Amino acid sequence: MAAGRLCPIENEADTMALSRLDHVTVNCVDLDRSRAFYSQALGLSEGHRPPFDFPGAWFYLGDRPVVHLVGAPPSDRSLAPGAFDHLAFEAGDFEGTLSRLRGLGLTPAEAAVPGARLRQIFVHDPDGVKIELNFRG
């Protein structure tokens, strides 16, 4: 989780092309209770979620899944309840982004979403906050 060689950006051309905040992921101890809150209290609609190998639910605002809930299995209550797990941004140029992050001395991790045409890069900020970058197509 080293901060790498980060320094102030001197040239606008050196910035990555983030297009929008994509979603926030929230850790839940009681997934059913959290589902009820996000649907009943906030009026979000539960919708499609890829077949990940961990419990969870996705809640939509319009056609965008903006809140991702991750449930802790009963055998693992070490999950910090109410804490968000990561911030996710939609981005462009997968290979260029990987190169840029590695060039800054960071160690990004790559992933693919099951059943979707979506590639991801995960990296941590200097304070340990997980950042997810989504590349569609």
For each residue, the residues with C-beta under 8 A, 3 or more apart:
1: 124 128
2: 105 106 107
3: 6 105 126
4: 104 105 106
5: 104 105
6: 3 104 105 126
7:
8:
9: 12 14 15
10: 14
11: 14
12: 9 15
13:
14: 9 10 11
15: 9 12
16: 91 93 97 100
17: 91 92 93
18: 89 90 91 133
19: 89 90 91 92
20: 89 90
21: 24 87 88 89
22: 64 66 88 89 90 132 134
23: 64 65 66 67 68 88
24: 21 66 67 68 84 86 87 88
25: 67 68 69 70 84 85 86 88
26: 34 67 68 69 70 82 83 84 85
27: 70 72 79 80 81 82 83 84 85
28: 31 33 34 69 70 71 72 79 81
29: 71 72 77 79 81
30: 33 34 71
31: 28 34 35 55 56 57 69 71
32: 35 36
33: 28 30 36 37
34: 26 28 30 31 37 38 57 69 71
35: 31 32 38 39 46 57 69
36: 32 33 39 40 41
37: 33 34 40 41 42
38: 34 35 41 42 44 46 57 59 67 69
39: 35 36 42 43 44 45 46 59
40: 36 37 43
41: 36 37 38
42: 37 38 39 59
43: 39 40
44: 38 39 59 60 61 66 67
45: 39 59 60
46: 35 38 39 57 58 59 60
47: 58 59 60 65
48: 58 65
49: 52 56 57 58 65 68
50: 113 114 115 116
51: 114 115
52: 49 56 114
53:
54: 70 71 73
55: 31 70 71 72 73
56: 31 49 52 68 69 70 71
57: 31 34 35 38 46 49 68 69 71
58: 46 47 48 49 65 67 68 69
59: 38 39 42 44 45 46 47 65 66 67 68 69
60: 44 45 46 47 63 64 65 66
61: 44 64 66
62:
63: 60
64: 22 23 60 61
65: 23 47 48 49 58 59 60 68
66: 22 23 24 44 59 60 61
67: 23 24 25 26 38 44 58 59
68: 23 24 25 26 49 56 57 58 59 65
69: 25 26 28 31 34 35 38 56 57 58 59
70: 25 26 27 28 54 55 56 79 85
71: 28 29 30 31 34 54 55 56 57
72: 27 28 29 55 76 77 78 79 81
73: 54 55 76
74: 77
75:
76: 72 73 79
77: 29 72 74
78: 72
79: 27 28 29 70 72 76
80: 27 83
81: 27 28 29 72
82: 26 27
83: 26 27 80
84: 24 25 26 27 87
85: 25 26 27 70 130
86: 24 25 122 129 130 131 132
87: 21 24 84 129 130 131 132
88: 21 22 23 24 25 131 132 133 134
89: 18 19 20 21 22 131 132 133 134
90: 18 19 20 22 134 136
91: 16 17 18 19 97 121 133 134 135
92: 17 19 97 135
93: 16 17 96 97 135
94: 97 98 119 121 135
95: 98 99
96: 93 99 100
97: 16 91 92 93 94 100 101 121 133 135
98: 94 95 101 102 108 110 121
99: 95 96 102 103
100: 16 96 97 103 104
101: 97 98 104 106 108 121 123
102: 98 99 105 106 107 108
103: 99 100
104: 4 5 6 100 101
105: 2 3 4 5 6 102
106: 2 4 101 102 123
107: 2 102 123
108: 98 101 102 121 122 123
109: 121 122 123
110: 98 119 120 121 122
111: 119 120 121 122
112: 116 118 119 120
113: 50 116 118 120
114: 50 51 52
115: 50 51
116: 50 112 113
117: 136 137
118: 112 113 134 135 136
119: 94 110 111 112 134 135
120: 110 111 112 113 132 133 134 135
121: 91 94 97 98 101 108 109 110 111 132 133 135
122: 86 108 109 110 111 130 131 132 133
123: 101 106 107 108 109 130 131 133
124: 1 128 129 130 131
125: 128 129 131
126: 3 6
127:
128: 1 124 125
129: 86 87 124 125
130: 85 86 87 122 123 124
131: 86 87 88 89 122 123 124 125
132: 22 86 87 88 89 120 121 122
133: 18 88 89 91 97 120 121 122 123
134: 22 88 89 90 91 118 119 120
135: 91 92 93 94 97 118 119 120 121
136: 90 117 118
137: 117
